[in-house]
Amino acid sequence: MDSIESRRVVEPVAEMVSGEGDADERDVLITRIINRDDAVSWERFTEAAGREPGAWRELAAAQRNHAMMCRAVLREVRAADAVELPTHSAAEAGASIATAWSMRLSRWGGWAVAAAVTFAWVGTMIRAEHHASSMTAGPTGEGWIPVKTADDALSAYRKLGLDSGRVVGEVPDLVMVDSKPSGTGQGYEIVYIRQFVERTVVPDLYRFSTDERGNSVPVRVSRPGAPGDGL
Amino acid sequence: MTDPGQEQLVEAAIRGDREALRLLWHTHRRWVAAVLLAHKPRHAELDDLLQEVAMSVVAKIGGLREAGAFKPWLRAVALNAAKTAARKRASGTNRVLRVLGVTEREEDQAAAEPGEHPVAVAEEGRRLMALAATLPDGYREPLLMRCLNGMGYTEIGQVMGLPETTIETRIARGRRMLRELAEQSGVDAGGEGAQAAVGARRSGGWRGGENERKQVSHGQH
């Protein structure tokens, strides 16, 4: 499979390092010991280290560096296991941004919030639960806001959300996911994502991890400094 | 590419076989992640870049002309994603909430040797990875890919379009540079002994690391 590594047993180091000019023989031997731990490399390294004992310390440092860094690398690249290919139709239709967003949102879906967050929409009226006094009394009584259009509803949501602390703000940039000439022959019809940042409090937080069989499992996130916390 | 099974899969994927492409992606996505790690700008999130590579793979696989060129083609897709990210300004709105969860801590615990603090071990790994990010392109990429199981010199060479001997040389030199950088920055990888050894080597007959780093930074990538 890996022909260099399989040839290593019989091939002299000097012949192995001709790829980009001379490489340091000891570096190559250290690398081979790390990669394969084969007897021939050990024998040659031991011989070289007999002439310069510091080589043993170099080997130890290289082995430790390799082990430490590779643990970190492996942890990072495991992110790839959660990335699946999008459907052909979406990609080929050029809806890359929309799909990328839907994929990103699905990843956010990995955060399982134990508390139920319920949005209650009753007809075209939004109940002002907090700070009712700051609202203008509507035609149906104290604490009710008249809503006749989508813009009214959005303004009411923003206002009430900011007052109650639920809405942190609105992301100023709209993300366009599609555009096409409008049916009227004038201008363009665009589809975009509008983003609000909200805040809430939940009793527990989970993130998805994988068990030893590769199945996705929710793992409770520990509160920093909580009793029994590992850190 | 020498694996006929892989080549058949690639040909099927080029013809539009979704399952073949899915299998290919599952086989190769980890080294794609390693390539991205080696080239991505600091502000870019790895999983965002992986999503972009996945999108490009689906959209562009039909244009691949030679099945044998799949690995270098896939690497080129990853490099393009990393370069595009480098051109973009880091955007706070694209950040995904991240929390150091229980799982990571359990992994740290498992990775630590007896007597070592798991968080310190994990932190040292991250520092080494950060140091590796300062190595010249042609060195850090094979160094990171070699961390993955199954990525031998042959496969890394196929991905990078380089001879196996070159890959071995680069990994050997890269590891030496990393060792020297770790010593300079005080990362405890091997303790005082390792530092003394590196120092002795510089003053002795071994080639100097600094000069070589400068030389390869203009490298043969």
Interface residues (C-beta under 8 A of the other chain):
Chain A: M1 D2 S3 I4 E5 M16 V17 S18 G19 E20 A23 D24 R26 D27 V28 I30 T31 I34 N35 E52 G54 A55 W56 R57 E58 A60 A61 A62 R64 N65 H66 M68 M69 C70 R71 A72 V73 L74 R75 E76 V77 R78 A79 A80 D81 A82 V83 E84 L85 P86 T87 H88 A91 E92 S96 T99 A100 M103 R104 R107 W108 W111 V171 D173 Q195 L205 R207 S209 V219 R220 V221 S222 G230 L231
Chain B: G16 R18 L21 R22 W25 R29 R30 W31 V32 A33 A34 L37 L46 D47 D48 L50 Q51 E52 A54 M55 V57 V58 A59 T93 V96 L97 V99 G101 V102 T103 E104 R105 E107 Q109 A111 V119 V121 A122 E124 G125 R126 L128 M129 A132 L144 R146 C147 L148 G152 Y153 T154 E155 L162 P163 E164 T165 T166 I167 E168 T169 R170 I171 A172 R173 R175 R176 L178 R179 A182 E183 A189 G190 G193 A194 A196 A197 V198 A200 R201 G204 W206 R207 Q220
